[in-house]
Structures are given as structure tokens and as C-alpha cells.
Amino acid sequence: MNAFNLFLRPRGYITLGALAMVSVSSIAAFRPRPTTLLLSSHAGSDTLVINQFRRTRLTASVLDQYGRNTSLDTAVRYQQISGDRLDLSPGGELHCSDRREARVRATLGKLIRQVTVRCRPVQSIEAASWIDMVVGDSVRDLTFVAHAPDGSAETELRGVITVPDGSIVAAKGTTVRAVRAGQTEAVIEVGNVKTSIPIVVYEPVASFTGHSQNSWLMAMRVELSRGDTIITPLPKAAFWVTYLSKDRSNVPPTVELLGNGSCTTGDGLRSRRVEEGVYAKYCRAQTGDRMRIAHGVIGAPRVHGTVALRMMW
């Protein structure tokens, strides 16, 4: 109150009026106003690839002079100005039923933005049914094909790949890297379509025996010349045995169970699909049983790979 009364002196009327004018000007200067219109998550991009097969809505980002998002994105209006005819509403609702490409203008007052819209709809994704990996191996490309509504392969994709348990498998782009033994999956999302690839990661071991039941995914690397044979002991357990070749052009070695146990191609409850080039059997080993891994006298001079056990105990 005392501070305010100081401005009531005769010369204070001018001072107060001047301060009031400065105050109004300052408020006007700092009031947020839309200055930038973007139609992509990357500033400066002038192309939008749309993989959604169902109806979707073009989204804009309206920024103020401080680079902050405003709530004016729903007020942006859209108009096609050239190219293939698009099913596009003024509010930005778009239906890409097939491959098309057109130039679109977005406006908000005096703000104008032009982009090229590429309709590349994806109706389905075909992916590998299973991936086996070993800790320490190099990164692995995820194998999948996105199909357009006409069945052809679509290569212009904008999507995301996630791994629910990043402590087992790390994803980067379209590749994955084994971190530790365990089982997870890679989830692939493109447009409105989503699929997943189960991934099993094995722990490298020098022998299959002498491990606790916590070690349920084990892999032993093998390298055999023509005529070579490896015989290794097995624990009394039930397990899947899988041979993972480093060179898919080579015929894998023979993998046999020696002893009183037996192997089949199924566990009696379900069939297991495996990736092309991977050979698997379900085995029940008894005490004292061993595994024989042999490379014949014909074929590749040497074979490199991994014999992996998925213990069912």
C-alpha cells in the first residue's frame, strides 16, 4: 500500500501512465501466438508416408513463437492441390485404400504448409515364426514383409519395433541383439497392423551338464571337419535340441541321442514351428545318456554352428 501511494504525487501521474503503457506492451509481446505449422514429426520434412489401411487423420503441430505446442491443431484445414485423387476431408481425415501420391496444402490463418502425401497402405505383415539367438552373437535382422492390399510387398514403411523385455533383447531399427538368456518377442507395428516374433536367447556353455534348473536355455558351439565326431554328456531331463548353423548353405551335422532316452519331432502337446534352416527335435534323456554330433565324410570341408538345448526339465 505504501509503495503504491508513492505514485500519487503530482509528477507520479505521468510515471504511472508511462508504466501502464509499458506494461500493456509487454503483455502483448509475451502473449503466445501461432507462428509455425508442421505436418511431420521431423521439422522441415515435406513428405508424409501413410501406411494406415483404415481411415486416419492427418495431424499437425502448431507452435507458438517460443517453440511450444498450442491447442490449435484441430483448426488446421487441408486441401489437395495436385497429384492422384485422395479421399481427404477439409478436417484432415484420409483414407488410403491403395498406392497414391499427391500434394496437400495445410492452412491455419496466414500459416501455410505444403507436403507430399504418399499413400502406402499395409494390410498385413508376414514375419518369421520364431528366432533363436545366442548371447554374444552379432546383431540379427528381423525378417518380415509388409503386404499392400493387392498382395504386393510394400517397402516404404513408417512404424515402430519394440521389445517388451529389453534386458533380454535390445532392438535398434529393424535389428535385434541378444543381451542375456531368456524369452521375449519383437513387436512390429506398421500403420494399423501389428505382429510379433517370439525370440529365444540361449546362454553359451562349454558343457550341458552341471547346471541348475535356472539355466534352461543353453548353447554349445561346435566346429567339425569332415569325419569329425563330438560326444558330450547330457543331464537327465526333457528338452528341445536345436542346431543353429552359421552357414545355412551347409548341411547340418547329425545330432543323435545315445543311451536309453528318445527323441521325437513333437512333445505330444503341440508342434513347434521353427525358422527356415533350423532343425529341432524334442528329447527325453535318461541318466548317463550322451549326445553325438557328427559331420560326414562328404559335404562342406567344415561346419560351424551351435547345438542349443531348451530345457523343459
C-alpha positions as CSV (number, residue, x, y, z in Angstrom):
1,M,0.0,0.0,0.0
2,N,2.8,2.5,0.9
3,A,4.7,1.7,-2.3
4,F,1.6,2.3,-4.4
5,N,0.9,5.7,-2.8
6,L,4.3,7.0,-4.0
7,F,2.8,7.3,-7.5
8,L,0.1,9.7,-6.2
9,R,2.5,12.6,-6.2
10,P,2.0,15.3,-8.9
11,R,4.9,14.0,-11.0
12,G,3.8,10.5,-10.4
13,Y,0.8,10.6,-12.6
14,I,3.0,10.7,-15.7
15,T,5.2,8.0,-14.3
16,L,2.2,5.8,-13.6
17,G,0.8,6.3,-17.1
18,A,4.1,5.5,-18.7
19,L,4.5,2.4,-16.7
20,A,0.9,1.3,-17.6
21,M,1.7,1.7,-21.3
22,V,4.9,-0.3,-21.0
23,S,3.1,-3.0,-19.0
24,V,0.4,-3.4,-21.7
25,S,3.1,-3.5,-24.5
26,S,5.0,-6.2,-22.5
27,I,1.9,-8.3,-22.1
28,A,1.2,-8.1,-25.8
29,A,4.8,-9.1,-26.6
30,F,4.7,-12.2,-24.4
31,R,1.3,-13.4,-25.4
32,P,1.6,-16.8,-27.2
33,R,0.7,-16.7,-30.9
34,P,0.9,-19.4,-33.6
35,T,4.0,-18.9,-35.8
36,T,4.9,-22.4,-37.1
37,L,2.8,-25.2,-38.8
38,L,4.3,-28.7,-39.1
39,L,2.8,-31.8,-40.6
40,S,5.5,-34.2,-39.6
41,S,7.3,-35.4,-36.5
42,H,10.5,-34.1,-38.1
43,A,10.7,-30.4,-38.6
44,G,11.5,-29.5,-42.2
45,S,10.2,-32.7,-43.7
46,D,7.9,-32.2,-46.7
47,T,6.8,-35.8,-47.2
48,L,4.3,-37.9,-45.3
49,V,4.2,-41.7,-45.8
50,I,0.8,-43.1,-44.7
51,N,0.7,-46.9,-44.0
52,Q,-2.7,-47.0,-42.4
53,F,-5.2,-49.0,-44.4
54,R,-8.2,-47.8,-42.4
55,R,-9.2,-44.2,-42.2
56,T,-6.8,-42.0,-40.4
57,R,-6.4,-38.3,-39.7
58,L,-3.5,-36.1,-40.7
59,T,-2.1,-34.5,-37.6
60,A,-0.5,-31.1,-37.5
61,S,1.7,-29.4,-34.8
62,V,1.1,-25.7,-34.3
63,L,3.9,-24.0,-32.4
64,D,4.0,-20.5,-30.9
65,Q,6.9,-18.1,-31.1
66,Y,8.6,-19.9,-28.2
67,G,8.5,-23.3,-30.0
68,R,5.8,-24.6,-27.7
69,N,2.8,-26.7,-28.9
70,T,-0.5,-25.0,-29.0
71,S,-4.1,-26.4,-29.0
72,L,-4.8,-25.1,-32.5
73,D,-4.0,-28.3,-34.4
74,T,-7.7,-29.2,-34.8
75,A,-8.3,-25.8,-36.6
76,V,-5.9,-26.6,-39.4
77,R,-7.7,-27.1,-42.8
78,Y,-6.4,-29.4,-45.6
79,Q,-6.8,-29.2,-49.4
80,Q,-5.3,-31.3,-52.2
81,I,-3.6,-29.2,-54.8
82,S,-2.1,-31.8,-57.2
83,G,-1.4,-35.4,-57.9
84,D,-3.6,-38.6,-57.6
85,R,-7.0,-38.0,-56.2
86,L,-7.1,-38.5,-52.5
87,D,-10.1,-39.3,-50.2
88,L,-9.3,-36.3,-48.0
89,S,-11.7,-34.2,-45.9
90,P,-11.0,-30.5,-45.0
91,G,-10.5,-31.6,-41.4
92,G,-7.7,-34.0,-42.5
93,E,-9.5,-37.3,-42.5
94,L,-7.8,-39.5,-45.0
95,H,-8.5,-43.0,-46.4
96,C,-5.6,-44.7,-48.3
97,S,-7.1,-47.7,-50.0
98,D,-4.2,-48.1,-52.5
99,R,-0.9,-46.6,-53.5
100,R,-1.4,-42.9,-54.3
101,E,0.6,-39.7,-54.2
102,A,-0.5,-36.1,-54.1
103,R,0.5,-32.6,-52.9
104,V,-1.6,-31.3,-50.0
105,R,-1.8,-27.8,-48.5
106,A,-2.5,-27.2,-44.8
107,T,-3.5,-23.8,-43.6
108,L,-4.2,-22.0,-40.3
109,G,-4.9,-18.3,-40.8
110,K,-1.8,-16.9,-42.5
111,L,0.2,-20.1,-41.8
112,I,0.6,-22.4,-44.9
113,R,2.4,-25.7,-45.2
114,Q,2.6,-27.9,-48.3
115,V,3.6,-31.6,-48.1
116,T,3.6,-34.6,-50.4
117,V,1.3,-37.3,-49.1
118,R,2.3,-40.9,-50.1
119,C,-0.4,-43.4,-49.6
120,R,1.3,-46.7,-48.9
121,P,-1.3,-48.8,-47.1
122,V,-0.3,-52.0,-45.3
123,Q,-3.0,-54.7,-44.9
124,S,-0.9,-57.4,-43.3
125,I,2.6,-58.3,-42.1
126,E,4.2,-61.7,-42.7
127,A,7.0,-62.4,-40.2
128,A,9.3,-65.2,-39.1
129,S,7.5,-67.6,-36.7
130,W,10.5,-67.9,-34.4
131,I,14.0,-66.6,-33.8
132,D,16.8,-68.4,-31.9
133,M,19.8,-66.3,-30.8
134,V,22.9,-66.8,-28.6
135,V,24.4,-64.3,-26.2
136,G,27.5,-62.9,-27.9
137,D,26.3,-63.3,-31.4
138,S,26.2,-60.3,-33.8
139,V,23.0,-58.3,-34.3
140,R,20.2,-60.0,-36.2
141,D,17.9,-58.6,-38.8
142,L,14.2,-59.1,-38.2
143,T,12.6,-61.0,-41.1
144,F,9.2,-59.6,-42.1
145,V,7.4,-58.5,-45.2
146,A,4.6,-55.9,-45.2
147,H,1.9,-56.6,-47.8
148,A,-0.2,-53.9,-49.6
149,P,-4.0,-54.5,-50.2
150,D,-3.2,-56.1,-53.6
151,G,-0.8,-58.6,-52.0
152,S,2.4,-56.9,-53.2
153,A,5.3,-56.2,-50.9
154,E,5.4,-52.6,-49.5
155,T,8.8,-51.2,-48.7
156,E,8.0,-47.6,-47.8
157,L,7.2,-48.1,-44.1
158,R,6.9,-45.9,-41.1
159,G,6.4,-47.9,-38.0
160,V,7.9,-49.0,-34.7
161,I,9.6,-52.1,-33.3
162,T,9.5,-52.7,-29.6
163,V,10.8,-55.5,-27.3
164,P,8.8,-55.9,-24.0
165,D,11.9,-57.1,-22.1
166,G,14.8,-55.1,-23.2
167,S,17.0,-56.9,-20.6
168,I,16.9,-60.0,-22.9
169,V,16.9,-58.5,-26.4
170,A,17.9,-54.9,-27.4
171,A,16.2,-53.5,-30.6
172,K,17.7,-50.9,-32.8
173,G,15.9,-50.1,-36.1
174,T,15.0,-53.4,-37.7
175,T,17.8,-55.3,-35.9
176,V,17.9,-57.1,-32.5
177,R,20.9,-58.0,-30.3
178,A,20.9,-60.8,-27.6
179,V,21.6,-59.4,-24.1
180,R,21.0,-62.3,-21.8
181,A,19.3,-65.8,-21.8
182,G,15.6,-65.7,-21.8
183,Q,12.5,-65.5,-23.9
184,T,10.7,-62.4,-25.2
185,E,9.4,-61.1,-28.5
186,A,9.8,-58.3,-31.1
187,V,6.5,-56.4,-31.7
188,I,6.3,-54.9,-35.2
189,E,3.7,-52.1,-35.8
190,V,3.1,-50.5,-39.2
191,G,0.0,-48.4,-39.8
192,N,-3.0,-50.3,-38.3
193,V,-1.3,-53.7,-38.4
194,K,0.7,-55.4,-35.7
195,T,2.5,-58.7,-35.4
196,S,5.1,-60.2,-33.2
197,I,8.1,-62.6,-33.5
198,P,8.9,-64.8,-30.5
199,I,12.7,-64.7,-29.6
200,V,14.6,-67.3,-27.6
201,V,18.1,-66.3,-26.4
202,Y,20.5,-69.1,-25.3
203,E,23.4,-68.8,-22.9
204,P,26.7,-70.1,-24.3
205,V,28.1,-73.0,-22.3
206,A,31.1,-75.4,-22.6
207,S,29.0,-78.4,-21.4
208,F,25.3,-79.2,-20.9
209,T,25.8,-80.8,-17.5
210,G,26.5,-79.3,-14.1
211,H,23.9,-76.5,-14.4
212,S,21.0,-75.6,-12.2
213,Q,17.4,-75.5,-13.4
214,N,17.7,-71.7,-13.8
215,S,20.0,-72.4,-16.8
216,W,17.2,-73.6,-19.0
217,L,18.5,-72.1,-22.3
218,M,22.0,-73.4,-23.1
219,A,24.0,-73.4,-26.3
220,M,27.3,-75.1,-27.1
221,R,29.3,-74.0,-30.1
222,V,30.7,-76.7,-32.4
223,E,33.1,-76.8,-35.3
224,L,33.6,-80.0,-37.2
225,S,35.7,-81.1,-40.2
226,R,34.7,-84.0,-42.4
227,G,34.6,-87.2,-40.4
228,D,34.7,-85.5,-37.0
229,T,32.5,-86.6,-34.1
230,I,31.8,-84.9,-30.8
231,I,30.2,-86.9,-27.9
232,T,29.0,-84.8,-24.9
233,P,27.2,-85.9,-21.7
234,L,23.6,-84.8,-21.1
235,P,21.6,-84.2,-17.9
236,K,18.6,-86.3,-17.1
237,A,15.9,-84.0,-18.5
238,A,13.4,-83.3,-21.3
239,F,14.5,-80.7,-23.8
240,W,14.3,-79.3,-27.3
241,V,17.5,-79.7,-29.2
242,T,18.2,-77.2,-32.0
243,Y,21.1,-76.8,-34.4
244,L,21.8,-73.3,-35.4
245,S,24.1,-73.1,-38.4
246,K,26.4,-70.2,-39.1
247,D,26.3,-71.0,-42.8
248,R,22.8,-72.0,-44.0
249,S,24.3,-73.3,-47.3
250,N,25.9,-76.2,-45.4
251,V,24.1,-79.4,-44.4
252,P,24.0,-79.5,-40.6
253,P,25.8,-82.3,-38.8
254,T,23.9,-85.4,-37.5
255,V,22.7,-84.9,-33.9
256,E,21.7,-88.1,-32.1
257,L,20.9,-89.2,-28.6
258,L,23.0,-92.1,-27.2
259,G,21.5,-94.2,-24.4
260,N,18.1,-95.1,-23.1
261,G,16.4,-91.9,-23.9
262,S,14.5,-91.0,-27.1
263,C,13.8,-88.0,-29.4
264,T,10.7,-87.1,-31.4
265,T,9.6,-84.1,-33.5
266,G,6.9,-83.1,-31.1
267,D,6.3,-83.1,-27.3
268,G,2.8,-84.7,-27.6
269,L,1.1,-81.4,-26.7
270,R,1.9,-79.1,-29.6
271,S,4.0,-78.7,-32.7
272,R,6.8,-76.2,-32.7
273,R,7.3,-74.1,-35.8
274,V,10.9,-73.1,-36.4
275,E,12.6,-70.7,-38.6
276,E,13.7,-72.0,-42.0
277,G,17.1,-73.6,-41.8
278,V,16.8,-74.6,-38.2
279,Y,16.5,-78.3,-37.2
280,A,14.8,-79.2,-33.9
281,K,13.8,-82.3,-32.0
282,Y,12.2,-83.0,-28.6
283,C,14.2,-85.4,-26.4
284,R,13.9,-87.1,-23.1
285,A,17.4,-88.1,-21.8
286,Q,18.0,-90.6,-19.0
287,T,20.9,-90.8,-16.5
288,G,24.1,-91.4,-18.4
289,D,22.8,-90.5,-21.8
290,R,25.0,-88.6,-24.2
291,M,24.7,-86.6,-27.4
292,R,26.6,-87.5,-30.6
293,I,27.3,-84.7,-33.1
294,A,28.9,-85.9,-36.3
295,H,29.9,-84.5,-39.7
296,G,30.0,-86.9,-42.6
297,V,32.9,-87.6,-44.9
298,I,31.2,-85.7,-47.7
299,G,29.8,-82.2,-47.9
300,A,31.4,-79.0,-46.7
301,P,35.1,-79.2,-45.5
302,R,34.0,-77.7,-42.2
303,V,30.7,-76.9,-40.5
304,H,30.3,-74.1,-37.9
305,G,27.3,-73.8,-35.7
306,T,25.7,-74.2,-32.3
307,V,23.8,-77.0,-30.6
308,A,21.2,-75.4,-28.3
309,L,19.1,-77.0,-25.6
310,R,15.8,-75.5,-24.4
311,M,15.4,-77.4,-21.1
312,M,11.9,-78.5,-20.1
313,W,13.2,-80.4,-17.0
